Amino acid sequence: MILDREVKRLRNKNVSLVKVLWRNHNVEEATWEPEETMKEQYPYMFDSDKNSRKNSLFKGEGIIIS
């Protein structure tokens, strides 16, 4: 589940990151992962990306994609 997104500036390029809550882990154990890598390995997590604003539940600072 994707909890949040951010863009980090590394020297001369921007890297898009997503905060991932892994199955059977607590929210405190969520990790920041490169968005591009996650899209390659877990494309189903991004299938509803275009509709995520409609289908999202806002909780705290992150977005939970339903």
Sequence and secondary structure as in RCSB ss.txt:
>XXXX:A:sequence
MILDREVKRLRNKNVSLVKVLWRNHNVEEATWEPEETMKEQYPYMFDSDKNSRKNSLFKGEGIIIS
>XXXX:A:secstr
 EEEEEEEEETTEEEEEEEE  TT  GGG EEEEHHHHHHH GGGTTTGGGHHHHEEEETTEEEE 
